[in-house]
Amino acid sequence: MASLLLNRIIEIIGASRHATFLLMKILNRDCADFLVIDDDPSITRFLAAYLKQKGHTCATLTEGFQTAVWLEMHDCEVVVVDLNMPKVDGISLITYIREIQPSLPIIVFTGVGYEEEKMHAALRAGANGYVSKNLPVEQLYCVLSRVLVTCRQRARRESLLPARPALLGAA
């Protein structure tokens, strides 16, 4: 039954190798832990419900300044950040998260639309991707899935590398 459903979905979205691979990864994924930071409680509730429906766990914060304490006490695999928040702007928050957890993926999810300057500032600050709130939530989910797969593959690759010996005679 599951393979029939999978084959039907592949027919609908196209049989490209990349699309099939991503779909298989999404369908066969492990549960991921997300953190959503947005000053709008309706957005955080909606995204948390959507991600939970997809089989993930999701914590939410409506105040950017709560991030430091939350990250000290909890783990997550991907952070979703709004750029425009009243007390802490998203770019400062991205910079801070990048300082304390350099490898934690950060996706910007903002209602600003496509403001090229803000997008580039967020990417320079360390964001891994950028999605407008004006797009369907499925677009955000595709970006989250892609970033998650990439980070998990990188971690797996790094775990397989032999430890580098220390340099001898280095000054």
Secondary structure, DSSP 4 states (H G I P E B T S, - for coil): -HHHHHHHHHHHH---HHHHHHHHHHHTPPP-EEEEE-S-HHHHHHHHHHHHHTT-EEEEES-GGGHHHHHHH---SEEEE-S--SSS-HHHHHHHHHHH-TTS-EEEEETT---HHHHHHHHHHT-SEEEETTS-HHHHHHHHHHHHHHHHHHHHHHHHSPPPPPPTT--
